[in-house]
Amino acid sequence: MKAAFTEKQLEEAINRVLAGEKLTAVADSSPASLSTLKRKVAARIKGHSIKRQRPGPEGPRRT
């Protein structure tokens, strides 16, 4: 299943939270959910990667 937001949109939302905007306000105006933002902001604060954990299949599809 494809995510409903791009990496750029997620990055912008995280930066808004880290700049002091309320998490709920950012979640309301962002395509990323509140739980996703909480998890990704916490990861950024700890210095962890915010890349998606399951990027999907890399190879060609079998038919």
Backbone bond lengths (Angstrom), bond angles and torsions (degrees), N, CA, C in turn:
res aa  C-N    CA-C-N  psi(-1)  N-CA   C-N-CA  omega(-1)  CA-C   N-CA-C  phi
1 M - - - 1.451 - - 1.524 109.11 -
2 K 1.302 116.29 132.38 1.457 121.50 -178.47 1.527 110.42 -81.21
3 A 1.314 115.92 141.96 1.462 120.56 178.49 1.529 109.75 -68.45
4 A 1.317 116.45 151.64 1.456 121.90 -177.48 1.528 112.09 -85.68
5 F 1.309 117.77 5.62 1.458 121.42 -179.37 1.519 109.31 -144.02
6 T 1.321 115.84 157.25 1.461 120.82 179.71 1.528 109.93 -91.10
7 E 1.310 115.14 166.46 1.476 120.06 176.31 1.529 109.94 -60.24
8 K 1.328 116.54 -37.66 1.466 120.72 -179.34 1.532 110.75 -64.74
9 Q 1.330 117.28 -43.28 1.464 120.93 178.40 1.527 110.91 -62.96
10 L 1.314 116.53 -40.84 1.459 120.69 178.53 1.525 110.32 -64.92
11 E 1.306 116.52 -44.65 1.469 121.49 179.18 1.532 110.84 -59.27
12 E 1.331 116.55 -44.33 1.464 120.69 179.22 1.530 111.09 -63.40
13 A 1.323 117.16 -41.74 1.463 121.07 179.46 1.532 110.82 -64.07
14 I 1.315 117.00 -43.15 1.468 120.99 178.72 1.522 110.24 -62.59
15 N 1.315 116.89 -43.77 1.464 120.65 179.39 1.526 111.59 -62.18
16 R 1.332 117.08 -37.00 1.467 120.46 177.63 1.525 110.85 -63.71
17 V 1.322 117.15 -42.24 1.471 120.92 178.69 1.524 109.79 -64.98
18 L 1.320 117.01 -44.84 1.465 120.53 -178.91 1.528 111.94 -67.50
19 A 1.340 116.94 -22.59 1.463 121.13 177.62 1.528 111.93 -81.33
20 G 1.349 116.59 -5.43 1.453 119.50 174.90 1.513 115.69 115.29
21 E 1.321 117.85 -5.29 1.464 120.19 178.45 1.533 109.06 -71.10
22 K 1.319 116.86 145.11 1.470 120.44 -178.33 1.522 110.64 -64.44
23 L 1.318 114.76 138.84 1.460 121.97 -178.26 1.527 111.63 -57.17
24 T 1.323 117.02 -43.24 1.466 120.08 -178.59 1.526 111.55 -66.81
25 A 1.323 117.54 -36.14 1.465 120.67 178.55 1.524 110.78 -66.74
26 V 1.321 116.41 -40.14 1.464 120.59 178.24 1.524 109.85 -66.48
27 A 1.319 117.44 -43.16 1.467 121.08 -179.92 1.523 111.14 -63.29
28 D 1.325 117.55 -36.74 1.464 120.94 179.45 1.521 112.45 -66.46
29 S 1.331 117.06 -31.59 1.466 120.18 -177.22 1.526 113.02 -104.29
30 S 1.314 117.08 7.80 1.462 122.11 -177.90 1.523 109.55 -119.28
31 P 1.339 117.62 151.49 1.468 119.18 176.16 1.533 113.15 -72.14
32 A 1.319 117.92 -15.26 1.466 121.56 178.47 1.528 109.45 -80.70
33 S 1.320 116.40 142.91 1.466 120.67 -178.78 1.530 111.12 -75.10
34 L 1.322 114.68 164.66 1.457 121.04 178.47 1.524 110.90 -60.53
35 S 1.329 117.23 -43.66 1.468 119.86 -178.71 1.529 111.36 -65.85
36 T 1.319 117.33 -37.78 1.466 120.38 177.20 1.520 110.14 -64.65
37 L 1.324 116.49 -44.90 1.466 119.49 179.39 1.522 111.60 -62.80
38 K 1.330 117.61 -42.59 1.470 120.25 178.19 1.525 110.46 -57.74
39 R 1.325 115.69 -47.40 1.466 121.17 -177.62 1.531 111.20 -64.76
40 K 1.328 117.07 -44.59 1.461 120.68 -176.23 1.529 112.15 -73.27
41 V 1.325 117.58 -35.93 1.469 120.34 176.83 1.524 109.65 -65.83
42 A 1.330 117.00 -43.18 1.469 120.54 177.95 1.523 110.72 -61.41
43 A 1.329 116.85 -40.86 1.466 120.56 178.78 1.522 110.60 -64.37
44 R 1.321 117.47 -41.38 1.468 121.23 -180.00 1.519 110.70 -64.32
45 I 1.330 117.16 -41.70 1.463 121.19 179.52 1.527 110.68 -62.64
46 K 1.334 116.68 -37.99 1.466 121.34 179.12 1.523 112.52 -78.72
47 G 1.327 116.85 -7.45 1.456 120.19 179.37 1.514 114.29 87.70
48 H 1.333 117.26 13.20 1.460 121.35 179.45 1.524 110.87 -87.32
49 S 1.306 115.37 163.72 1.459 121.77 178.45 1.524 110.28 -70.51
50 I 1.330 115.90 146.58 1.459 119.93 175.52 1.523 111.07 -106.41
51 K 1.310 116.92 12.24 1.467 120.95 178.85 1.515 109.92 -64.64
52 R 1.302 115.45 152.00 1.463 120.49 178.27 1.514 109.60 -64.48
53 Q 1.310 115.74 141.46 1.457 121.20 -177.61 1.520 112.61 -79.07
54 R 1.303 117.14 -28.64 1.460 121.26 -177.93 1.527 109.76 -123.66
55 P 1.313 117.70 85.76 1.468 119.91 -176.64 1.516 114.26 -73.41
56 G 1.326 118.17 -11.63 1.457 120.41 179.40 1.508 111.68 101.59
57 P 1.330 116.34 178.63 1.464 120.23 -177.99 1.524 111.58 -67.95
58 E 1.300 115.62 142.85 1.461 121.01 -178.50 1.522 112.64 -96.16
59 G 1.312 116.96 -30.09 1.457 120.77 -174.60 1.518 113.04 -88.34
60 P 1.335 115.96 175.80 1.467 119.84 178.68 1.524 110.68 -70.47
61 R 1.297 115.64 154.72 1.466 120.75 178.97 1.515 110.31 -76.15
62 R 1.306 115.02 144.86 1.465 120.31 175.19 1.516 108.65 -87.58
63 T 1.312 115.70 143.49 1.469 118.79 177.84 1.492 111.63 -121.00
